[in-house]
Each structure stands twice: as structure tokens, then as C-alpha cells.
């Protein structure tokens, strides 16, 4: 069976409204967009589509791609559908802590009762990625730096990011000592002493030294929601 999943870029205005400029700042246009998205999603749900996808784009004052927080938009889609898979595509690795990403994925999966699909992507829109990035040395990638050192660093970082997210989603506790992320940080001691950590958890010894961490909850889907990659110009990314 071939299944289809519409994908939206969250444009807030009609052409004339967009051409007036700064449409993304208009609360009335944003409210109308949300209402229309709800209508589209309900139609797709009733018509038998398999899922509905959306990206993560910030600082979109022009209004063309006003899909901000992937968790919030994902829950809006879920609120207005009964059976569609909500495909957040995706969490931009350069702008997110992988632990926080895994936690959000697991929580959303429960709130959507197993209807979540997740994209993990590298980040190509420099204006917002380089303002939101979590590691100073890892920025946006695109035609301007393809196959250059910045592209190599981003790709290397992305591989580690995906590794951490999958570990967090599939293991009760884990540690990760990589080039970009050290989780938990070496020598970490919890100054908030409480025996609940040692009696009922794992990864913390009697002296409050933390050797492993884990997210809660586990995702509802096992071992985790379906994972997708976003790619448009890189065969290496597609293969990865």
C-alpha cells in the first residue's frame, strides 16, 4: 500500500498580505493560519491520509515558513486529528540539546498516544540556526559551504546528535563521552543530596557521583517513534 503524508511550511498570509511585508508579525494572520491548518488536518484525517508533516523554522518575520517550535506545532496537529501520524520533521540538531530532544520526543509520543513520527535534520537556514545554535563551532550548512570544513563539522556533529537521541530513547540509563557531548559531564556530582536517587533510580552512587543518566518517560512506541531524515541535495545524508 502506498501511503501519502502532506507536508506544510506554515505560511501565514495570502500573496498580497505577504507582499506588504512582515506578515509573520501579524497576530491576526497567525491565528487564521492555525485555524486553517486545523481544517486541513481534519480533512486529511477523514480522507485517509497517513500522516501530516511540518518543519522547524524560526525568526520568520516575513511569514513564509512560520513553523516555530516543533513540539507545539506537533501537538496542534495532534489536537485536531484522530488517526494521522504527526511527523515533526524535524528537530534541527544544531539548535537542540539531544537529551532535551529525546525527552520531548518521548513525551509527545505519549501525548499523541503513539502517533508521532520524528525527523532529525542538520539545519540549513543560517539566519536562525546561527542565532539558536547550541555549539559555537557547529553552524548551518548549505550550497555556500558544501564539502567545506563547516559542512564536515556539521555532519560529524549530526551523527553524534542522532546517536545520543537514540541512546536516550532506547536505554534506561546510559553515558556518552563524545567529541561534542559528554553526558553526564566527567566527574559530575549532584549537590542536591537525597537517597531517592540511589534507592529508586540508577546511575548515582552513595556519594552522589553521577555515572549514567536517563530520560523519562520511555516513548510509547517501541523502541521509539519512526525516525526520518530531511535531505534535498545530499546523497550522503540520504544514505545516513
C-alpha positions in Angstrom: 0.0 0.0 0.0 1.3 3.5 -0.9 0.7 6.0 1.9 0.8 9.7 1.5 1.7 12.4 4.1 1.1 16.0 3.3 3.8 18.4 4.4 3.3 22.1 5.2 5.6 25.1 5.6 3.1 27.2 7.7 2.7 30.3 5.5 0.7 32.9 7.4 -0.7 35.1 4.6 -2.1 35.3 1.1 0.2 36.7 -1.6 -0.9 40.3 -1.2 -0.6 40.1 2.6 2.9 38.6 2.3 4.0 41.2 -0.3 3.1 44.0 2.1 5.9 42.8 4.3 6.4 41.5 7.8 3.4 39.2 7.6 4.9 36.9 10.2 4.5 39.6 12.9 0.7 39.9 12.4 -1.2 38.1 15.2 -4.4 38.0 13.1 -2.7 36.3 10.2 -1.1 33.8 12.5 -4.4 33.0 14.2 -6.0 32.5 10.8 -3.2 30.2 9.7 -3.7 28.0 12.8 -7.4 27.7 12.2 -6.8 26.8 8.5 -4.2 24.2 9.5 -6.7 22.6 11.8 -9.2 22.5 8.9 -6.6 20.9 6.6 -5.6 18.3 9.1 -9.2 17.3 9.9 -9.8 16.9 6.2 -6.7 14.8 5.7 -7.6 12.7 8.7 -11.1 12.0 7.3 -9.8 11.4 3.7 -7.4 8.6 4.7 -4.0 10.3 4.5 -1.4 8.5 6.6 0.3 11.5 8.3 1.0 15.2 8.3 4.4 16.7 8.4 5.9 20.1 9.3 9.4 21.6 9.7 11.2 23.7 12.3 11.9 27.3 11.2 12.4 30.3 13.5 12.7 34.1 13.1 10.3 34.0 10.2 9.1 37.6 10.3 8.3 37.5 6.6 5.6 34.9 7.3 6.6 32.3 4.6 7.7 29.5 6.9 6.3 30.3 10.3 6.6 26.8 11.9 8.3 27.6 15.1 8.6 25.1 18.0 8.2 21.6 16.6 6.7 20.3 19.8 4.0 23.0 19.9 3.0 22.7 16.3 3.1 18.9 16.5 0.6 19.0 19.4 -1.6 21.4 17.5 -1.8 18.9 14.6 -2.5 16.1 17.1 -5.2 18.0 18.8 -7.1 18.3 15.5 -6.7 14.8 14.2 -7.7 11.3 15.4 -5.5 8.9 13.5 -3.0 10.8 11.4 0.7 10.3 12.3 2.1 13.7 13.3 5.5 13.9 11.6 7.8 16.6 13.2 10.5 16.9 10.5 12.3 17.9 12.2 14.3 18.8 15.3 17.3 20.7 13.9 20.3 19.2 15.6 22.4 22.3 15.6 19.8 24.1 17.7 18.9 21.5 20.2 20.4 19.6 23.2 20.0 15.9 22.2 18.8 14.9 25.7 16.1 17.6 25.7 15.2 16.4 22.2 14.8 12.8 23.2 12.7 13.8 26.2 10.4 15.9 24.0 10.0 13.1 21.6 9.1 10.6 24.3 6.7 12.9 25.9 5.0 13.9 22.6 4.7 10.2 21.7 2.7 9.6 24.9 0.5 12.7 24.4 -0.2 11.6 20.9 -0.8 8.0 22.0 1.8 6.6 19.6 1.0 8.7 16.6 4.4 10.5 16.5 7.0 10.4 13.7 10.2 12.3 14.1 12.7 13.9 11.7 16.2 14.7 12.8 17.9 17.2 10.5 21.1 19.1 10.1 19.9 22.8 9.7 20.3 24.9 6.6 18.8 28.3 7.3 21.7 30.3 8.6 19.8 33.3 9.9 18.0 31.3 12.6 20.4 28.3 13.1 23.3 30.6 13.8 21.3 32.5 16.4 19.9 29.4 18.0 22.8 27.0 17.8 23.9 25.2 21.0 27.6 24.7 20.0 29.6 27.7 18.8 31.6 25.6 16.4 28.7 24.0 14.6 26.6 26.2 12.3 24.2 25.9 9.3 25.0 24.1 6.1 24.0 24.8 2.5 25.3 25.4 -1.0 27.7 28.1 0.3 29.8 25.7 2.4 29.0 22.3 0.8 32.1 20.0 1.2 34.0 22.6 3.1 35.2 22.3 6.7 31.9 23.7 8.2 30.0 21.0 6.3 32.2 18.3 7.6 31.9 19.5 11.2 28.1 19.8 10.9 27.9 16.3 9.5 30.1 14.9 12.2 28.1 16.7 14.9 24.8 15.4 13.4 25.9 11.8 13.6 26.8 12.2 17.3 23.5 14.0 17.9 21.4 11.2 16.4 23.5 8.6 18.4 22.7 10.4 21.7 19.0 10.8 20.9 18.6 7.1 20.0 20.5 6.0 23.1 18.3 8.2 25.3 15.1 6.8 23.7 16.1 3.1 23.9 18.2 2.7 27.1 17.0 3.1 30.7 20.3 4.8 31.6 23.4 5.5 29.6 26.6 7.5 29.3 28.0 9.2 26.3 31.5 10.6 26.0 31.8 12.0 22.5 33.5 14.9 20.8 30.6 17.3 21.1 28.6 15.9 24.0 29.8 14.5 27.4 26.8 13.1 29.2 27.0 13.1 32.1 29.9 15.6 32.3 33.0 13.9 33.7 33.3 14.0 37.5 29.7 15.2 37.9 28.4 15.2 41.5 24.8 16.0 42.4 24.9 18.7 45.2 21.3 18.0 45.9 21.8 15.0 48.2 18.8 12.7 48.5 18.7 8.9 48.9 15.7 8.7 46.5 18.3 8.8 43.7 20.2 5.7 44.9 17.2 3.8 46.3 14.8 4.1 43.4 17.0 5.0 40.4 20.3 4.1 38.7 23.5 5.8 37.7 24.1 7.6 41.0 26.3 6.2 43.8 26.0 6.9 47.6 28.4 9.9 47.2 26.1 11.4 44.6 28.5 10.8 41.8 26.6 10.5 38.6 27.9 7.9 36.1 24.8 7.4 34.0 21.6 9.4 33.1 18.3 8.6 31.5 15.2 10.3 30.3 11.6 9.8 31.5 9.4 8.5 30.2 10.3 5.9 27.6 8.5 6.5 24.3 5.1 4.8 24.0 6.2 3.2 20.6 8.9 0.6 20.9 11.8 1.0 20.5 10.9 4.6 19.6 8.8 6.5 17.1 9.7 6.2 13.4 12.7 8.3 12.6 13.0 10.3 9.4 15.8 12.3 7.8 15.4 15.5 5.9 17.5 15.8 2.8 17.3 17.5 -0.6 20.8 17.8 -2.0 23.0 15.3 -0.2 23.1 11.6 -1.1 25.4 11.1 1.9 22.6 12.3 4.2 20.1 10.2 2.5 22.2 7.1 3.0 22.9 8.0 6.6 
